[in-house]
Amino acid sequence: MKRPEIQAQPTLLFGLLVFVLVALFVAVQSGPAAAADTLAKLKSTKYALLASYNEPPHDWFDPADGKWKGIDNDVVEYILKKLGVEKWDFIVADWSALIPGLQAGRWDLMSVGMSITDKRKQEINFSEPIYQYGDAIVVRKGNPKNIKGKADWVGKKIGGILGATNIDEIKAVAGAEAVPYKQHGDMFTDVKAGRIDAALADETTTGYAFIVNPEPDLEIIQVWTGKSPRPSGIGFRKEDVALKAAFDAELAQMKADGTLLAILKKYGLSEVNLTK
């Protein structure tokens, strides 16, 4: 006589298989739809979860007053308010984790912008460019060596940050002497003292550094021959078409009414950094 439990096993297994297949089908069908409706979720909950890299002057937490600040952060918070979001929290992530975390849905969007590159555009969509920046040339007040571009580096000592792309850019100019530094402060001190003729440094870092610690004996040259500015924007998941469109519409208004320029100036940038 056959045991009843053995007779029941095929039916049980079949039922489990059907359940798993149905669950997978529902997950596949509902996953993209839910992700594509991030804008509706933000408006409904009036809440957003943001990813931060926590680096001045783009976005960072200031323990002095307990607030999040930065060029990118201020733009994102301004637009979130326009979209009806009333509250948001931050998750600090490593730079390399920002895009994978966005794709995986660990946060709604980022509070820090990224340089818009072809490689990154294969992974995520970007807002319209918020601003552009590259390297600035720092010289003594009045630019006594008349340094206006790469051709003027020949025969001169130009400082750059060790490990950064700007030190390689200096080395690529035949006849220019690249002087490496670990800290921006030491490099700027040597420009003032005349130990080097100029310094090449990230435009956003330098602009904000001079806001925090004014350097009346130094001058920042933003427009120079050979400069390669790169556009920066906020990243969105590929399926978040509606959120990107809403963000871009508010960004265009910020450019038109001067709100964006005011934010840029607050952190040491200028009209030069605006994009069309």
Rosetta blueprint (number, residue, H / E / L):
1 M L
2 K L
3 R L
4 P H
5 E H
6 I H
7 Q H
8 A H
9 Q H
10 P H
11 T H
12 L H
13 L H
14 F H
15 G H
16 L H
17 L H
18 V H
19 F H
20 V H
21 L H
22 V H
23 A H
24 L H
25 F H
26 V H
27 A H
28 V H
29 Q H
30 S H
31 G H
32 P H
33 A H
34 A H
35 A H
36 A H
37 D L
38 T H
39 L H
40 A H
41 K H
42 L H
43 K H
44 S H
45 T H
46 K L
47 Y E
48 A E
49 L E
50 L E
51 A E
52 S E
53 Y L
54 N L
55 E E
56 P L
57 P L
58 H L
59 D E
60 W E
61 F E
62 D E
63 P L
64 A L
65 D L
66 G L
67 K E
68 W E
69 K E
70 G L
71 I H
72 D H
73 N H
74 D H
75 V H
76 V H
77 E H
78 Y H
79 I H
80 L H
81 K H
82 K H
83 L L
84 G L
85 V L
86 E L
87 K E
88 W E
89 D E
90 F E
91 I E
92 V E
93 A L
94 D L
95 W H
96 S H
97 A H
98 L H
99 I H
100 P H
101 G H
102 L H
103 Q H
104 A L
105 G L
106 R L
107 W L
108 D L
109 L E
110 M E
111 S L
112 V L
113 G L
114 M E
115 S E
116 I L
117 T L
118 D H
119 K H
120 R H
121 K H
122 Q L
123 E L
124 I L
125 N E
126 F E
127 S L
128 E L
129 P L
130 I L
131 Y E
132 Q E
133 Y E
134 G L
135 D E
136 A E
137 I E
138 V E
139 V E
140 R E
141 K L
142 G L
143 N L
144 P L
145 K L
146 N L
147 I L
148 K L
149 G E
150 K H
151 A H
152 D H
153 W H
154 V L
155 G L
156 K L
157 K E
158 I E
159 G E
160 G E
161 I E
162 L L
163 G L
164 A L
165 T H
166 N H
167 I H
168 D H
169 E H
170 I H
171 K H
172 A L
173 V L
174 A L
175 G L
176 A L
177 E E
178 A E
179 V E
180 P E
181 Y E
182 K L
183 Q L
184 H H
185 G H
186 D H
187 M H
188 F H
189 T H
190 D H
191 V H
192 K H
193 A H
194 G L
195 R L
196 I L
197 D L
198 A E
199 A E
200 L E
201 A E
202 D E
203 E H
204 T H
205 T H
206 T H
207 G H
208 Y H
209 A H
210 F H
211 I H
212 V H
213 N L
214 P L
215 E L
216 P L
217 D L
218 L E
219 E E
220 I E
221 I E
222 Q L
223 V L
224 W L
225 T E
226 G L
227 K L
228 S L
229 P L
230 R E
231 P E
232 S E
233 G E
234 I L
235 G E
236 F E
237 R L
238 K L
239 E L
240 D L
241 V H
242 A H
243 L H
244 K H
245 A H
246 A H
247 F H
248 D H
249 A H
250 E H
251 L H
252 A H
253 Q H
254 M H
255 K H
256 A H
257 D H
258 G L
259 T H
260 L H
261 L H
262 A H
263 I H
264 L H
265 K H
266 K H
267 Y L
268 G L
269 L L
270 S L
271 E H
272 V H
273 N H
274 L L
275 T L
276 K L
